[in-house]
Amino acid sequence: MLITKAQGKPVMDLATAETVGTVAACTVTPSPARIVGLRLRTRGRGHHTLEWTDVQSFGPDAVAVEEATRIRDEKTIDRGDHAHPAHDPVGKAILTESGVNKGTVTDIEFDERSGRIRQLLTDQEQIPGDELLGVGSYAVVVTASQ
């Protein structure tokens, strides 16, 4: 699945059957490259994150969470935590470890069951997820091509 296709999906609380937000973006971690958090649009003020480990299912129509209490306010997430919004790669430059610019992340293809990142997509190419080395506030770093 592409993260752009996941955007706007409702997030349902299984305990109450209520929609508690919609998917807005994601945060990722390398080694292995996977989604660690879903950034949500919620009612009210502020932004919130649902950690991938708290996702019960990621279906074609909605994302299910066991309880809405699992959703965290992004203001409470430490910058070093991979669930922090700084680890959202979409829209950031992609640089190799040697500094070569490979474009900008336009999308992420991921496995909706495991959260594993299959590919980082740019306008020019598809970079395998296992080449992801890190995501910072400015850029995504990947291994240099052989």
C-alpha positions as CSV (number, residue, x, y, z in Angstrom):
1,M,0.0,0.0,0.0
2,L,1.1,3.6,-0.6
3,I,1.0,6.1,2.3
4,T,-0.8,8.5,0.0
5,K,-3.6,5.9,-0.4
6,A,-3.7,5.4,3.3
7,Q,-4.1,9.2,4.0
8,G,-7.7,10.0,4.9
9,K,-8.5,6.5,6.1
10,P,-10.6,6.6,9.3
11,V,-9.0,5.2,12.5
12,M,-11.6,3.3,14.5
13,D,-11.7,2.5,18.2
14,L,-12.7,-1.1,18.5
15,A,-13.9,-0.6,22.0
16,T,-16.5,2.1,21.1
17,A,-16.8,1.7,17.3
18,E,-16.1,5.4,17.0
19,T,-13.9,7.2,14.5
20,V,-11.1,8.8,16.5
21,G,-9.2,10.3,13.6
22,T,-7.9,9.9,10.1
23,V,-4.5,8.9,8.8
24,A,-2.5,12.0,7.8
25,A,1.1,10.7,7.5
26,C,3.5,8.3,9.1
27,T,6.8,8.1,10.9
28,V,9.5,5.6,10.1
29,T,12.6,3.9,11.5
30,P,15.5,2.2,9.7
31,S,17.0,-1.3,10.3
32,P,14.7,-2.8,9.5
33,A,12.9,0.0,7.6
34,R,9.3,0.1,8.9
35,I,6.5,2.4,9.9
36,V,6.6,3.1,13.6
37,G,3.7,5.5,13.8
38,L,0.7,6.8,12.0
39,R,0.2,10.6,12.3
40,L,-3.5,11.4,12.8
41,R,-5.8,14.3,12.2
42,T,-8.2,14.3,15.2
43,R,-11.0,16.5,16.4
44,G,-9.9,19.4,18.3
45,R,-6.4,21.0,18.5
46,G,-3.0,19.5,18.0
47,H,-1.7,16.5,16.2
48,H,-1.6,12.9,17.4
49,T,0.3,9.7,16.7
50,L,-0.7,6.0,16.9
51,E,2.2,3.7,17.3
52,W,2.3,0.9,14.7
53,T,2.4,-1.7,17.5
54,D,-1.0,-0.4,18.6
55,V,-2.6,-0.9,15.2
56,Q,-4.9,-4.0,15.4
57,S,-5.6,-4.1,11.7
58,F,-5.0,-2.0,8.6
59,G,-7.9,-2.8,6.3
60,P,-9.0,-1.5,2.9
61,D,-11.6,0.9,4.5
62,A,-10.2,1.7,8.0
63,V,-7.4,1.3,10.5
64,A,-8.5,-0.3,13.8
65,V,-7.0,0.4,17.2
66,E,-8.1,-1.5,20.3
67,E,-8.6,1.7,22.4
68,A,-8.4,5.4,21.6
69,T,-6.2,5.8,24.8
70,R,-3.4,4.3,22.7
71,I,-3.2,7.6,20.7
72,R,-0.5,10.0,21.9
73,D,-0.4,13.7,21.6
74,E,2.6,14.6,19.5
75,K,3.7,17.3,22.0
76,T,4.5,14.5,24.5
77,I,6.7,12.5,22.1
78,D,10.5,13.0,22.6
79,R,12.4,14.1,19.5
80,G,14.6,11.0,19.7
81,D,11.6,8.7,19.6
82,H,11.0,7.4,16.0
83,A,7.3,8.2,16.4
84,H,8.2,11.9,16.6
85,P,6.9,13.9,13.6
86,A,10.5,14.7,12.6
87,H,10.7,11.1,11.4
88,D,8.1,11.6,8.7
89,P,10.0,11.2,5.4
90,V,7.5,12.4,2.9
91,G,8.5,15.7,1.3
92,K,12.1,15.5,2.5
93,A,15.2,15.3,0.3
94,I,16.8,11.9,-0.1
95,L,20.6,11.9,0.2
96,T,23.0,9.0,-0.1
97,E,25.5,8.5,2.8
98,S,28.1,10.1,0.5
99,G,25.9,13.2,0.0
100,V,24.4,12.6,-3.5
101,N,20.9,14.0,-3.8
102,K,18.4,11.4,-5.1
103,G,15.4,13.7,-5.2
104,T,12.5,14.1,-2.7
105,V,10.4,11.4,-1.1
106,T,6.9,11.6,-2.7
107,D,5.5,8.4,-1.3
108,I,6.2,5.3,0.6
109,E,5.1,1.8,-0.3
110,F,4.6,-0.4,2.7
111,D,3.2,-3.7,3.9
112,E,-0.1,-3.0,5.7
113,R,0.3,-6.1,7.9
114,S,3.8,-5.6,9.2
115,G,4.5,-1.9,8.5
116,R,7.7,-2.9,6.6
117,I,8.8,-0.3,4.0
118,R,9.1,-1.9,0.6
119,Q,10.2,1.3,-1.3
120,L,10.7,5.0,-0.9
121,L,9.4,6.7,-4.0
122,T,10.7,9.8,-5.8
123,D,9.7,11.4,-9.1
124,Q,12.7,9.7,-10.6
125,E,13.1,6.3,-8.9
126,Q,12.1,3.7,-6.4
127,I,14.6,3.1,-3.6
128,P,14.3,-0.3,-1.7
129,G,13.3,0.1,1.9
130,D,16.3,-1.9,3.1
131,E,18.6,0.9,1.8
132,L,17.1,3.4,4.4
133,L,19.7,4.5,6.9
134,G,17.9,7.3,8.7
135,V,15.3,10.1,8.7
136,G,16.1,13.5,10.1
137,S,14.3,16.8,10.2
138,Y,15.9,17.8,6.9
139,A,16.6,14.7,4.9
140,V,16.3,10.9,4.5
141,V,19.6,9.1,4.2
142,V,20.0,5.9,2.1
143,T,22.9,3.7,1.2
144,A,24.9,4.8,-1.8
145,S,24.3,2.6,-4.9
146,Q,27.0,0.2,-5.9
